[in-house]
Amino acid sequence: MVSQITRGIKISVLTSFEGTYFKNYKIHFAFSYVITIENHSKDSVQLISRHWEIFDSLNEIEIVDGEGVIGKKPVIKPGELHTYSSGCLLSSPYGAMKGNFNMINFTTTRNFKVIVPTFRLCAPFALN
């Protein structure tokens, strides 16, 4: 698990290899990840959007931007947390992801970015 705190918001990521399958005559490697967002600040915040950079050892970087996470824009009060699961497909057994969440602080009404630390996506058979 990797974790990082930005402006009182702690992001923790746990990953898992889910297996392989064929799609469009090509093998894909499926990974899942669970992200926990903990609010250690004194203000309520809301996650507005996300930005991902997905690194695949056999491809170029894929950029993904979108509103919320899994169709939600959670409000996280001080001392609370929000956890969600998602996943991605790679064309190789090894890669990584990093990114950020755009959030709004309800007390100051200011937007700010929370860093999602780089987390590795690696099939167990690809490790030495």
N, C-alpha and C positions, 0 to 999 in steps of 0.2 A: 504494500500500500504506500502511496505517496501522498503527502499533504503539504499545503502552503497557506499562509495567512496573508491576506491583503486588506488593509484598512478595517481590521476586526472581523473579517469574513474568512472562515477556514474552509478550504476545499480539500476533501480527501477522496482518493480514487482507488478502487479495487478492481482488478481486471481478471478475466478468465477466458481461456481458449474453449470454444464451443464445438469445434470440429471442422471438417471440410465437406464441400459439396460441389457438384458441377452445375454451372449455369452458362448458357450460350457456348457450350463445348469447351469450357475453361474451368479449371479448378479454382475454388475460392476458399479462403481461410476465414472462419467466422470467429469474432471476438465479442465478448460482452464486457461492459463496465458498469460499476455502481458508483455514483457520485453522491457524496454527502456534503451539503452546504450548511455550515454552522454559523450562527450569528453571535459573535462574541462582543459586538459593539453595543452601545447604549441606545441605538436608533433602530426603528423598523426599516426594512429594506425590501425592495421588490426586484426580482430578476426579470429584465425586460427582453434581452436577446442574448444570443451566443455567437461565438466565432471559433471555428475549429480549423486547425492545420493538421491534416492526416498524412503521415509519412509512411510510404510503403517501400520496402527495400527494392522492389522491381519497377516502381513507377515514380512519376513526378509527384510533388506535393498536391494534395487535393484540399481546396479551401471550401468550407461549408459555413454559411451564415444563415441565421434564421431567428424568428421570434421565439421567445420562451425556450422551454425544454420539454420535450414530449407533449407538446400542445398546451402547456401550462405556463403561467407567469406567477410563480409562487411569491406570496408575501411572507417574509420571515421576521418574526418579532425577536427582540433581544432574548438570548438564552434558548431560542428554538432552533430546530434544524429541519431541512428538507432533503429527502433522499429519493433518487430516481435511478432507474436502470435503462440502459440503451446498448447499442452495439454498432459494429461496423464490419465490413468485409474488406479483406486485403487479397491481392493476387499472389502474395508471398507469405511464408509463415512468420515473418518478422517485420515489425513496424513500430510506430509510435504515434501518439497524439498529444497536442497541447492546444491551448486556446485561452479564451477569457469569456466572462459573463459581463454584460453591461447591466448595471443595476442603478436603481434610484434610491436615494436616502430620503425617507418621508419627512424627516425633521428639517433638513436643509434644502430639500427639493432639488438637489444636485445629482447629476448622473456621475457614475464612476465605474471603472473597470476592475474586476476581480480576476486575478490570474489563476488559470487552471494549470498546474505544473505538468511538465512532460511526463507521460506515463507510457511504458513499453507494452507492446502487444506482441507476444511471442508464444508460438506453439511449443509445448514441452519437448517434442522430438527435435526442435531446432536448436536447443541449448547444448553446449558442450558439457 
